[in-house]
Amino acid sequence: MTKKKLVALLLVVWYAAVIFFVGCVPEDSLQWSQDGSVGIYSKVGALYLVDGNTGSLTQVEPNESTTFWPAISPDGSVFAYGKIVKVDDFKKALKQFRPERVKLIKEHAEILKRKVLAQKVIGEELPTIGTMHCVSSFGCDRKDDFNNEHVAWVQRYLVENADSQLAEKIGPELIKETKEQELAFCQIVIAPTADPNDRKILASDSQMLWHPRFSPDLKFVSWAADRIGGDIFEAGFDLYVASSDGRTPPVLVESAVAIGSDFRDDSRAIAYLKPEGEDLDEDFVIGLLVERTIIDANARFLVRKVDANESDTDREYILTGSTEDLACVVYKSWMNVLCGASGRIFFTSAEMSLPSSRPYEDEPTVFCCDTVTGTISKLLSSEALDFAEGNCHLFALSQDSRQILLPGSYNSVGIYDIGDYRCILRVLVDEDKSFGSGNLPILAPQWKGPDRISCLVGEESPFIRTDPNTPHRRKEIVVLDTDGKLKQVISKDWPDKLLDFNN
């Protein structure tokens, strides 16, 4: 790999970083407030607010400027997303990062400096950072395993702060080339839907920040951050939480968790999946469903500032809330957690039995953990599993926690009713009305209010095909009731580019 390919962080590189998710999650998304009155639509990194009644759009960000899976608050008053920012002023950008991130970049730049000075010939590339472990707060377990984004920041810091001896060793051409490379960082931004330009930045980082979520009381926002080391396909992401008013800086909840996490319905805790142990090279990885308390009974954020004399951490703030292990799972980094009513937590995992060395099923299914009784229940029938075709981790939970929205193969859609005595799968969009060439949905269906769902349908769909002999000219996003009856074509006035999905 050439120096240019390694270091250049053009915005498209941020999207290439999700190649590991191919076959696991769709890139684009449409999320709704609980009443369905307002939505947030992400398409090729562009961001739009959607009026749930008229379908009218308000553009918030242009193409390839945001990360995947933005969030809208339950009441629809605010939204959050990861924003990609191109660096124009290196020193100014670095000042926006958390102190522990800056410290790590400096430490790795110093190690790189020593390697450069020790080499006889530099050539056209700087050496790799190599031969060290990340500090504990960032959880890197293996050597020579840093992602390109972190390497680019370390190399840029090195040349920006090179003394005369180092500059002579590297040479003016390589210094110039390194400084001219595109560099970007990421921010977690929240804004009111009534005034999308009134933005507040909760976090800035050299790594990609994903999948923000609001607590039900809107006082907190969580998100996942790329890890600087370790394969995120195996290990997962670092989970952070911050107060939505920006008064308390981001605090690390847990290193290496699955992408799906959720706040408990009382907003006092956050639930997530984490691997158990450090050996993540195996296909079968045991993990845990964990619930961590973030606020106490008096609504105080359980976080403290690290004392200057503490030597066991490089973090500025530490979350002090207790953790509780709720269930043993088969861990995958793309699996999902959703908190329901009455202390129930819904999560995905492959089925297994202990003692066992392998799960019964390779594909995940949906389980429910009742935190009141401590029981774990497998929810989906074999019929529902066959319908989902490995997409169970993309399930969406109804507001009353009694229905699960399931994406099936070829963008089909079903609702699984969780009854007291009998569970029923009702297919709203079957394969005869579906489209595409693979199991993964192009756009995952979502709940729009308590009794409506939104989903993407193909040109042959009877929901939009007015002439049975002529396909509709493009795909559309429709709103259906829970019986599968068409209520609205939400995207009928949208420009074609926002409905241009590859099959």
C-alpha positions in Angstrom: 0.0 0.0 0.0 1.4 3.4 -0.9 1.8 6.2 1.5 -1.0 8.2 -0.3 -3.4 5.3 -0.1 -2.6 4.6 3.5 -2.9 8.1 4.9 -5.4 10.0 2.7 -8.7 10.3 4.6 -11.0 11.6 1.9 -14.5 11.4 3.1 -15.2 8.3 1.0 -12.6 6.5 3.1 -14.9 6.9 6.1 -17.5 4.9 4.2 -15.0 2.3 3.1 -14.4 1.7 6.8 -17.8 -0.1 7.0 -16.8 -2.8 4.5 -16.7 -5.2 7.5 -20.4 -4.7 7.9 -21.3 -5.9 4.3 -23.9 -8.6 4.7 -24.7 -7.5 8.2 -26.4 -4.0 8.1 -27.8 -1.6 5.5 -26.0 1.7 5.1 -29.1 4.0 4.8 -31.8 4.4 7.4 -35.1 6.1 8.3 -36.0 6.6 11.9 -39.2 8.0 13.4 -40.3 9.7 16.6 -42.7 7.7 18.7 -45.8 9.4 17.3 -44.5 9.2 13.7 -44.7 12.9 13.1 -41.1 13.5 12.3 -38.3 11.3 10.9 -34.6 11.4 10.2 -33.5 10.0 6.9 -29.8 9.1 6.1 -28.9 8.5 2.5 -25.3 8.1 1.3 -24.2 10.2 4.3 -26.6 13.0 3.5 -29.2 13.8 6.2 -32.8 15.0 6.0 -35.6 15.7 8.4 -38.9 14.2 7.2 -42.4 15.5 7.9 -44.3 12.4 8.8 -47.6 13.8 7.6 -46.6 15.3 4.3 -43.3 13.6 3.5 -41.7 17.0 2.9 -37.9 17.1 3.4 -35.5 19.5 5.1 -31.8 18.8 4.3 -29.5 19.0 7.3 -26.2 17.8 5.8 -24.9 17.0 2.3 -23.7 13.7 0.8 -20.9 11.8 2.5 -20.8 14.2 5.5 -22.3 12.0 8.2 -21.8 8.6 9.6 -24.5 5.9 9.6 -27.7 5.5 11.7 -28.6 8.9 13.1 -31.2 9.1 15.8 -34.4 11.1 16.5 -35.6 11.6 20.1 -38.8 9.8 21.2 -40.8 13.1 21.3 -39.3 14.2 18.0 -37.9 17.5 19.4 -34.2 16.8 18.8 -32.0 14.6 16.6 -28.4 13.4 16.8 -25.9 12.2 14.2 -22.2 11.7 13.6 -20.7 14.5 11.4 -17.6 14.1 9.4 -15.4 17.2 9.4 -12.5 17.9 7.0 -9.5 19.3 8.8 -8.3 22.7 7.6 -6.4 23.7 10.8 -4.6 20.7 12.3 -3.8 22.3 15.7 -7.3 23.7 16.1 -8.9 20.3 15.3 -6.6 18.5 17.8 -7.8 20.9 20.5 -11.3 19.6 20.1 -10.4 16.0 21.1 -10.6 14.6 24.6 -7.3 14.9 26.5 -6.8 11.2 26.6 -7.1 10.9 22.8 -4.6 13.7 22.3 -2.3 12.1 24.9 -2.4 8.8 23.0 -1.6 10.5 19.6 1.3 12.2 21.2 2.6 9.0 22.8 2.4 7.1 19.5 4.0 10.0 17.6 6.9 9.9 20.1 7.4 6.2 19.5 7.2 6.7 15.8 9.8 9.5 16.1 12.2 7.2 17.8 11.7 4.6 15.0 12.3 7.2 12.3 15.6 8.4 13.9 16.8 4.9 14.3 16.3 4.0 10.7 19.1 4.4 8.2 16.8 5.2 5.2 13.2 6.5 5.3 12.3 6.2 1.6 8.9 7.2 0.4 6.9 6.1 3.5 7.1 6.6 7.2 7.5 3.4 9.2 4.5 1.8 10.9 3.9 2.7 14.6 4.2 -1.0 15.5 5.6 -3.0 18.4 3.5 -1.7 21.2 0.1 -2.1 22.9 -2.5 0.6 23.1 -3.1 2.1 26.6 -5.8 0.2 28.6 -8.6 2.8 28.2 -8.7 2.2 24.5 -8.6 -1.6 24.8 -6.1 -2.5 22.0 -4.8 -6.0 22.7 -2.7 -6.8 19.7 0.5 -5.2 18.3 0.6 -3.5 14.9 -3.1 -3.4 14.7 -4.1 0.3 14.5 -6.6 1.6 12.0 -5.7 3.9 9.2 -7.4 6.9 10.8 -5.3 6.7 13.9 -2.1 6.1 12.0 -2.8 9.2 9.8 -3.3 11.4 12.9 -0.1 10.1 14.5 1.9 10.7 11.3 0.5 14.2 10.9 1.3 15.1 14.5 4.8 13.8 13.9 5.5 16.0 10.9 3.6 19.0 12.3 5.9 19.0 15.4 9.1 17.8 13.8 12.3 19.4 15.2 15.2 20.1 12.9 16.8 16.7 13.4 13.6 14.8 12.7 12.7 17.1 9.7 16.1 16.4 8.2 15.7 12.7 8.6 12.2 12.5 7.1 13.0 14.9 4.3 11.1 17.9 2.9 9.2 16.0 0.2 7.7 13.4 2.6 6.8 16.1 5.2 5.1 18.1 2.4 3.2 15.0 1.2 2.1 14.1 4.7 0.8 17.6 5.4 -1.1 17.7 2.1 -3.0 14.5 2.8 -6.8 15.0 3.5 -7.5 14.5 7.2 -10.9 14.3 8.8 -12.4 13.8 12.2 -15.9 13.1 13.6 -18.3 14.8 15.9 -21.5 13.9 17.6 -24.0 16.7 16.9 -27.5 17.2 18.3 -29.9 19.9 17.1 -33.6 20.7 17.6 -35.9 19.6 14.8 -37.5 23.1 14.9 -34.2 24.7 14.1 -31.7 22.2 12.6 -29.0 24.9 12.4 -28.9 25.4 16.1 -26.3 22.6 16.5 -24.5 21.5 19.6 -21.3 19.4 19.6 -21.2 16.7 22.3 -18.0 15.0 21.2 -15.1 15.2 18.7 -12.8 12.4 17.9 -10.2 11.2 15.4 -12.2 8.0 15.0 -15.6 7.5 13.5 -18.6 7.9 15.8 -21.7 5.9 15.1 -25.3 5.1 16.0 -26.3 7.8 18.6 -29.3 7.1 20.8 -31.3 9.3 23.2 -32.3 8.2 26.7 -36.1 8.3 27.1 -35.9 11.4 29.3 -33.6 13.1 26.7 -31.0 13.9 29.3 -28.3 11.6 27.8 -27.0 10.6 24.4 -24.9 7.4 23.8 -22.9 6.4 20.7 -20.4 3.9 19.5 -16.8 4.8 18.5 -14.4 3.0 16.3 -11.6 1.4 18.3 -8.1 2.5 17.3 -6.9 -1.1 17.6 -8.3 -4.5 17.1 -10.6 -5.7 14.4 -14.0 -4.1 15.0 -15.6 -6.9 13.0 -14.5 -9.2 15.9 -14.2 -6.9 18.9 -16.8 -4.2 18.3 -16.9 -0.6 19.3 -16.3 1.6 22.4 -19.5 2.8 23.9 -19.8 6.4 25.2 -22.4 8.4 26.9 -22.7 12.2 27.6 -25.3 14.5 29.0 -27.3 16.0 26.1 -26.9 19.6 27.4 -23.1 19.2 26.9 -22.2 20.1 30.5 -20.6 16.8 31.2 -17.9 15.5 28.8 -18.2 12.1 27.1 -17.4 9.2 29.4 -16.5 5.6 28.4 -19.2 3.1 29.3 -17.4 0.0 28.0 -14.7 -1.0 25.6 -15.5 -3.5 22.8 -19.3 -3.8 22.6 -21.7 -4.7 19.9 -23.1 -1.8 17.8 -26.7 -2.2 19.2 -27.2 -0.7 22.7 -30.2 1.0 24.4 -31.2 2.9 27.5 -33.6 1.4 30.0 -37.1 2.8 29.9 -36.4 4.8 33.1 -33.2 6.2 31.6 -31.2 5.1 34.6 -29.1 2.4 32.9 -27.9 1.3 29.5 -27.8 -2.2 28.2 -25.3 -3.7 25.7 -23.6 -6.8 24.5 -19.9 -7.4 25.2 -17.5 -10.3 24.5 -16.3 -12.3 27.5 -12.5 -12.6 27.4 -9.9 -11.3 24.9 -9.6 -14.1 22.4 -11.9 -12.9 19.6 -10.4 -14.8 16.7 -12.8 -17.7 17.0 -16.1 -17.9 15.1 -17.9 -18.8 18.4 -17.3 -16.1 20.9 -19.1 -16.2 24.3 -20.3 -12.8 25.5 -22.6 -11.1 28.0 -25.7 -9.0 28.1 -24.8 -6.3 30.5 -26.8 -3.5 32.1 -24.8 -0.5 33.5 -26.3 2.1 35.8 -25.5 5.7 34.6 -27.6 7.8 37.0 -28.7 7.3 40.6 -32.1 7.5 42.2 -31.7 11.3 42.5 -31.0 11.6 38.7 -27.3 12.4 39.3 -24.9 11.3 36.5 -22.6 8.7 38.1 -19.4 10.1 36.7 -16.3 11.6 38.4 -13.3 13.5 37.3 -10.0 11.5 37.5 -7.6 12.8 40.2 -4.3 14.0 38.8 -2.4 11.4 41.0 -4.3 8.4 39.6 -2.0 6.4 37.4 -4.2 3.5 36.4 -6.2 5.4 33.7 -5.7 7.8 30.9 -9.3 9.0 30.9 -10.3 12.3 32.2 -13.7 11.1 33.5 -14.8 7.7 34.8 -18.3 6.3 34.9 -18.8 4.9 38.5 -22.2 3.2 38.0 -22.3 -0.5 38.7 -22.7 -3.2 36.1 -24.9 -6.3 36.2 -24.4 -9.4 33.9 -27.9 -10.5 32.8 -27.3 -13.2 30.3 -24.7 -15.3 28.5 -24.8 -14.8 24.7 -23.0 -15.7 21.5 -21.3 -12.5 20.7 -21.1 -10.8 17.3 -20.2 -7.1 16.9 -23.3 -6.3 14.8 -25.9 -7.7 17.2 -28.6 -5.6 18.7 -30.2 -4.6 22.0 -33.5 -2.9 22.5 -35.1 -2.1 25.9 -38.8 -2.6 26.2 -41.5 -1.8 28.7 -41.6 -3.3 32.3 -37.9 -4.0 32.6 -37.7 -6.3 29.6 -34.6 -6.2 27.4 -34.7 -7.7 23.9 -31.5 -8.8 22.3 -30.0 -11.0 19.5 -27.8 -14.0 20.0 -27.4 -17.5 18.5 -29.1 -20.2 20.5 -26.8 -22.4 22.6 -26.8 -24.8 25.5 -24.2 -25.2 28.3 -22.0 -27.0 28.5 -21.4 -26.6 24.8 -18.5 -25.7 22.5 -20.7 -24.5 19.6 -24.2 -22.8 19.3 -27.1 -24.8 18.0 -27.8 -22.3 15.3 -25.3 -20.2 13.3 -27.9 -17.5 12.7 -29.0 -15.2 15.6 -32.5 -15.1 17.0 -34.3 -12.7 19.3 -34.4 -13.3 23.1 -36.1 -11.4 25.9 -34.5 -10.9 29.3 -37.0 -10.1 32.1 -34.9 -8.1 34.5 -37.6 -8.4 37.2 -37.9 -12.2 37.2 -34.5 -12.9 35.8 -35.8 -15.2 33.1 -34.6 -15.5 29.5 -37.0 -16.4 26.8 -36.4 -17.3 23.1 -39.1 -15.4 21.2 -39.0 -16.3 17.5 -40.6 -19.5 16.0 -38.9 -21.5 13.4 -41.2 -19.9 10.9 -40.1 -16.5 11.9 -36.4 -17.5 11.7 -36.9 -18.9 8.3 -38.6 -15.7 7.2 -35.9 -13.4 8.6 -33.1 -15.2 6.8 -30.4 -14.0 9.2 -31.7 -10.4 9.6 -33.0 -10.8 13.2 -30.4 -8.3 14.5 -32.3 -5.6 12.5 -35.5 -6.2 14.4 -37.5 -3.2 15.6 -39.7 -3.3 18.7 -43.2 -1.8 19.0 -43.9 0.7 21.7 -45.9 -1.8 23.8 -43.1 -4.4 23.3 -45.7 -6.9 22.0 -44.7 -6.8 18.3 -41.4 -7.3 16.6 -40.9 -5.9 13.1 -38.7 -8.3 11.1 -37.0 -7.7 7.7 -36.9 -10.8 5.6 -35.0 -11.8 2.4 -35.4 -9.7 -0.7 -36.7 -6.7 1.3 -39.8 -8.5 2.5 -41.4 -7.4 5.8 -43.2 -9.2 8.6 -44.6 -8.5 12.1 -44.2 -11.1 14.8 -46.9 -10.8 17.4 -45.7 -11.9 20.9 -48.8 -13.4 22.4 -49.4 -14.9 25.9 -50.1 -18.3 24.5 -49.3 -18.2 20.8 -46.9 -16.1 18.7 -47.9 -15.3 15.1 -45.9 -14.1 12.1 -47.9 -11.9 9.8 -46.1 -11.1 6.5 -46.9 -7.6 5.3 -44.6 -7.6 2.2 -43.9 -11.1 1.0 -41.4 -12.3 -1.6 -43.9 -12.0 -4.4 -44.0 -8.2 -3.7 -40.4 -7.8 -2.7 -37.2 -7.0 -4.7 -33.5 -7.2 -4.7 -31.0 -10.0 -5.0 -29.8 -10.7 -1.4 -30.9 -11.4 2.1 -29.9 -8.0 3.6 -32.6 -5.3 3.3 -31.6 -2.2 1.5 -33.5 -0.1 4.0 -34.6 -1.7 7.3 -38.3 -1.3 8.1 -39.2 0.8 11.1 -42.1 1.6 13.3 -43.8 4.9 12.6 -46.0 5.5 15.6 -47.7 2.8 17.6 -49.5 1.1 14.7 -47.8 2.1 11.4 -44.6 0.9 9.8 -42.4 2.4 7.0 -40.6 0.3 4.5 -39.0 0.4 1.0 -40.9 -1.3 -1.8 -39.7 -2.2 -5.3 -41.0 -1.0 -8.7 -43.2 -4.1 -9.0 -45.0 -3.6 -5.7 -48.8 -3.3 -5.9 -48.6 -0.6 -3.3 -47.3 1.8 -5.9 -48.0 0.1 -9.2 -51.1 1.8 -10.6 -50.9 -0.1 -13.9 -50.6 -3.9 -13.3 -48.8 -4.2 -16.7 -46.3 -1.5 -16.1 -43.9 -1.2 -13.2 -43.6 2.0 -11.2 -40.7 4.1 -12.4 -38.7 3.8 -9.1 -38.7 2.4 -5.6 -40.7 4.2 -2.9 -40.9 4.4 0.8 -44.5 3.5 1.9 -46.4 3.6 5.2 -48.5 0.5 6.0 -50.7 -0.3 8.9 -50.1 -3.5 10.9 -52.5 -5.4 8.6 -50.4 -4.5 5.6 -52.8 -1.9 4.1 -51.3 1.1 2.4 -51.7 4.4 4.3 -49.2 6.7 2.5 -46.4 6.8 0.0 -44.2 9.0 2.1 -41.6 9.5 -0.6 -43.8 10.4 -3.6 -42.4 13.9 -3.9 -38.8 13.1 -3.1 -36.1 13.6 -5.8 -35.0 10.4 -7.6 -31.5 10.5 -6.1 -32.9 9.8 -2.6 -34.5 6.6 -3.8 -31.6 5.3 -5.9 -30.8 2.0 -4.2 -28.7 -0.7 -5.6 -30.2 -4.2 -5.6 
